[in-house]
């Protein structure tokens, strides 16, 4: 695989807050996780995580490293989409896909894998590429199914409130950045941290007992307590638009039918 797996290990440690759980989620041993973190700390020349019996927490340097590691991992994902095993260029039509990082990480991998196999296509994932063959976007609820520019509603991203530690009367709020404009004024006043990075939000949540994070439900790690309020007011529509020339091609028709159906089952 064309990537440094140590970055995946570091990301898993940041999300799980525990070496053993990170190892289990990746299907490797706990000593292998410890070795990866030690190698990264040796190469960066700084302490990235604080270790204790109860949990592992990122240092300030670790949080910075996580943000860049997530960007690198997304780029590796795009490289692996373009190149086959052994680094040889995969055959097939190259299709450029523009999507927010959350969509690339939590929604597209499995869906594109299935379609890639069926259509013999290579998908080049990008962010904020308006001229891509396929463009995904997240926007507040519009009340319509079709949008200017030919975009189509294919699903929604529901929010969940996730708590860390013992609840407090007026907890600090940690908010995924796309949800922040939808907050009520009293909620906005309590926001102590906001980020596009789900990993960074989870890392801050784990080291801030009593805080509550507003995250996409799809991104909440298994076993993390979700509060009963479904946060229906924090809801973003996922829209899909294909460039006219691509949408009329045989591959475009095939892709549109397969992906739209799969998204509606998933979301």
C-alpha positions, 0 to 999 in steps of 0.5 A: 500500500502506498502510504506510511501506516504509522500515520494510520496508527497515530490517528487510531491512537488519537481517536481511541485514546488507548494503545490497546483499543487502537491496536484492536481497531487496526488488527495489529498488536499493542507492541506494534502500536507502541513502536510506531508511536515511538518511531514518530516521536523519535523522528519528529523530536518531540513528545506526541502523546501523554501516556497513563494507565487510564488513557493516552492523550495528545500533547499540543504538538500531537494535535498539530501533528494529527491535523497534518497526518490527516491531510497526508492520509487523504492524499495517500488515499487519492494516490491509492485510488489512482495507482494499483498494487505495486505502484503501477498505474491502474487501467480504466477511466480516471474520474475526478471527485470533489468532496469535503474531507468528511465525505472522503473519509467516512462515506466514499471509500466503501462506495467507490471501492464497489463502483471501481470494481464494477466500472473499471474506473480510477477515482481521483479524490480532491477537495474544493475542485469545482471542475471535477467530474463529480462534486459532493457538497454539504449545505444547510437544509434547502427544502427542495430536491433539485438545486441550481447547477444540477445538484441532486439531494442524495442524503443528509448528515445527522449530528449527535451530541457526544459526552466525555466524562461526568456531565456538568451543568453547563458543559463546554461545547466542541463543534464540527465546523460545518455545524457551527453556523446552525447553532442557537446563540446560547450554544454558540456562546459556549463553544470552546473549540471548533474544527473541520477535523473529526480526529482533533475534536475527539482528541480534545473531547477525551482530555476535557471531562464534562465537555460535549461534542457535536459531531456527525453521527457517522463519525462517532467511535463505537462505544462512545456515549451518545446523548439521547437528543438527536440534534435534528436542528443540526442537519446538513444535506449531502448534494451530488452534481456531475459535470454535464459531459460526464453525466451523459457518458456511459460511465456517468450514467452507470455511476449516477445510478449506482452511487445514488442508490448506495448513498440512499441506503447508507445515509 
